[in-house]
Amino acid sequence: MSDTLRTARQPEPEAAPAGSPLAAHVVERLRDLIVTEELPPGAPLRERALAERLGVSRTPLRDALKALATEGLVTIEPKRGAVVAPFSEAAVAEKLDVLAALEGFAGERAAEAATEAEIAEVRALHHDLLAAFERRDRTAYFHLNQAIHRALVAAARNATLTALHAQLNSQLYAYRWRGSADLTLWTTAIAEHAQLVDLLSRRDAAGLSAALRAHVGSTWRQLRRKGDAGGIPQAGASVGD
C-alpha cells in the first residue's frame, strides 16, 4: 500500500503544565513542533526566533522551555542555551519499562473498578480509532490512542498513578509519534487495542494487566528486531519506506 501517512501539527498533550495560561499555551505549541520533528533532535532553540515565530515575549517562552526540560524534550545547557533533546535508545527503553509497569497496574485496577459507562466509553474510543486507521489519519489516531490509555488509567481511580503516568507518558510523546509512521507497527497496535477492549469488557484483571504491559513495549520490540530503534521512522514517512 502506498498511502502516505498524514503528518500532524498537534499531538494532544495530556494536561496543561503549571504556570501561566500563556506559558502553558507556548508549551503545547513547542511540544507539537518537537514531537512532529519540525524542530528535530539537537536543534538549537533560539529564544528570539522562537518568540517571533510563536508571537510571544521571551518570558513565557523561557517558562515553556523549562517545563519541556522537565519532560525530557528539551535540554538546557550552560552557554549553549536550550536545544531539542537528542533521541536516546537507552532512555526510551528505561522509560518504557516503567510506563509498562504503571499501565499494567492501571489495567488490573481498571478491570475491577471501571463503571459500565467507562467501559462503554473505551469501546467508543476504540471504534473511532479503527475509523482513523482506515482513513490513515495519523493525527486522529494519535489523539485517540492517547485518549484510550488515559481512560484506562483514569478508570483505575488512583490519583498518584494518574499523575505519574501523565508525567512519564509526556516524555515519550516523540517516540510514540514516530513509531506510528510504520504501517506494519500501526496494524499490530490496532489488533492489540482490540484485545485490550475485550479484556476490559470481560473484566479480566490479570489478562488486561499482562496485555497492557506487553502492548506498551510492543512497538519498541518490533523496531529493535527490524534494526530501526536508532532511526525510528520519521513523521510523514510513506508506507513502505
CORUR-V817155 format. One record per residue. N is the residue number from 1. RES is the residue in three letters. SS is DSSP state (a for helix, b for strand, c for the rest). D_CENTER is the distance of its C-alpha to the mean C-alpha in whole Angstrom. Layout:
BEGIN
n res ss d_center
N RES SS D_CENTER
N RES SS D_CENTER
END
This chain:
BEGIN
n res ss d_center
1 MET c 25
2 SER c 25
3 ASP c 23
4 THR b 21
5 LEU c 17
6 ARG c 16
7 THR c 15
8 ALA c 13
9 ARG c 14
10 GLN c 12
11 PRO c 8
12 GLU c 8
13 PRO c 8
14 GLU c 9
15 ALA c 12
16 ALA c 15
17 PRO c 16
18 ALA c 19
19 GLY c 22
20 SER c 24
21 PRO a 22
22 LEU a 23
23 ALA a 21
24 ALA a 18
25 HIS a 18
26 VAL a 18
27 VAL a 15
28 GLU a 13
29 ARG a 15
30 LEU a 15
31 ARG a 11
32 ASP a 11
33 LEU a 14
34 ILE a 12
35 VAL a 9
36 THR c 11
37 GLU c 14
38 GLU c 17
39 LEU c 17
40 PRO c 17
41 PRO c 17
42 GLY c 20
43 ALA c 21
44 PRO b 23
45 LEU c 22
46 ARG c 25
47 GLU a 26
48 ARG a 29
49 ALA a 27
50 LEU a 24
51 ALA a 26
52 GLU a 28
53 ARG a 25
54 LEU a 23
55 GLY c 26
56 VAL c 26
57 SER c 28
58 ARG a 27
59 THR a 27
60 PRO a 24
61 LEU a 23
62 ARG a 23
63 ASP a 22
64 ALA a 19
65 LEU a 19
66 LYS a 20
67 ALA a 17
68 LEU a 14
69 ALA a 16
70 THR a 16
71 GLU a 12
72 GLY c 13
73 LEU c 12
74 VAL b 16
75 THR b 19
76 ILE b 22
77 GLU b 25
78 PRO c 29
79 LYS c 31
80 ARG c 28
81 GLY b 26
82 ALA b 22
83 VAL b 20
84 VAL b 17
85 ALA c 16
86 PRO c 17
87 PHE c 15
88 SER c 16
89 GLU a 16
90 ALA a 17
91 ALA a 15
92 VAL a 12
93 ALA a 14
94 GLU a 15
95 LYS a 12
96 LEU a 11
97 ASP a 15
98 VAL a 14
99 LEU a 11
100 ALA a 13
101 ALA a 16
102 LEU a 15
103 GLU a 13
104 GLY a 17
105 PHE a 19
106 ALA a 17
107 GLY a 18
108 GLU a 21
109 ARG a 22
110 ALA a 20
111 ALA a 23
112 GLU a 25
113 ALA a 25
114 ALA c 23
115 THR c 25
116 GLU a 26
117 ALA a 25
118 GLU a 21
119 ILE a 22
120 ALA a 23
121 GLU a 20
122 VAL a 17
123 ARG a 20
124 ALA a 20
125 LEU a 16
126 HIS a 16
127 HIS a 19
128 ASP a 18
129 LEU a 15
130 LEU a 18
131 ALA a 19
132 ALA a 16
133 PHE a 17
134 GLU a 20
135 ARG a 20
136 ARG c 18
137 ASP c 16
138 ARG a 13
139 THR a 12
140 ALA a 13
141 TYR a 11
142 PHE a 8
143 HIS a 9
144 LEU a 11
145 ASN a 8
146 GLN a 6
147 ALA a 10
148 ILE a 11
149 HIS a 10
150 ARG a 11
151 ALA a 14
152 LEU a 15
153 VAL a 14
154 ALA a 16
155 ALA a 19
156 ALA c 19
157 ARG c 21
158 ASN c 20
159 ALA a 20
160 THR a 19
161 LEU a 17
162 THR a 15
163 ALA a 15
164 LEU a 14
165 HIS a 11
166 ALA a 10
167 GLN a 11
168 LEU a 10
169 ASN a 6
170 SER a 6
171 GLN c 8
172 LEU c 5
173 TYR a 3
174 ALA a 7
175 TYR a 7
176 ARG a 5
177 TRP a 6
178 ARG a 10
179 GLY a 10
180 SER c 10
181 ALA c 13
182 ASP c 15
183 LEU a 17
184 THR a 18
185 LEU a 15
186 TRP a 14
187 THR a 17
188 THR a 17
189 ALA a 13
190 ILE a 15
191 ALA a 18
192 GLU a 16
193 HIS a 15
194 ALA a 19
195 GLN a 20
196 LEU a 18
197 VAL a 19
198 ASP a 23
199 LEU a 22
200 LEU a 21
201 SER a 24
202 ARG c 27
203 ARG c 25
204 ASP c 25
205 ALA a 24
206 ALA a 24
207 GLY a 23
208 LEU a 20
209 SER a 19
210 ALA a 20
211 ALA a 18
212 LEU a 15
213 ARG a 16
214 ALA a 16
215 HIS a 13
216 VAL a 11
217 GLY c 13
218 SER a 14
219 THR a 12
220 TRP a 13
221 ARG a 17
222 GLN a 17
223 LEU a 16
224 ARG a 19
225 ARG a 21
226 LYS a 21
227 GLY c 22
228 ASP c 19
229 ALA a 17
230 GLY a 18
231 GLY a 18
232 ILE c 14
233 PRO c 15
234 GLN c 15
235 ALA c 14
236 GLY c 16
237 ALA c 18
238 SER b 20
239 VAL c 21
240 GLY c 23
241 ASP c 22
END
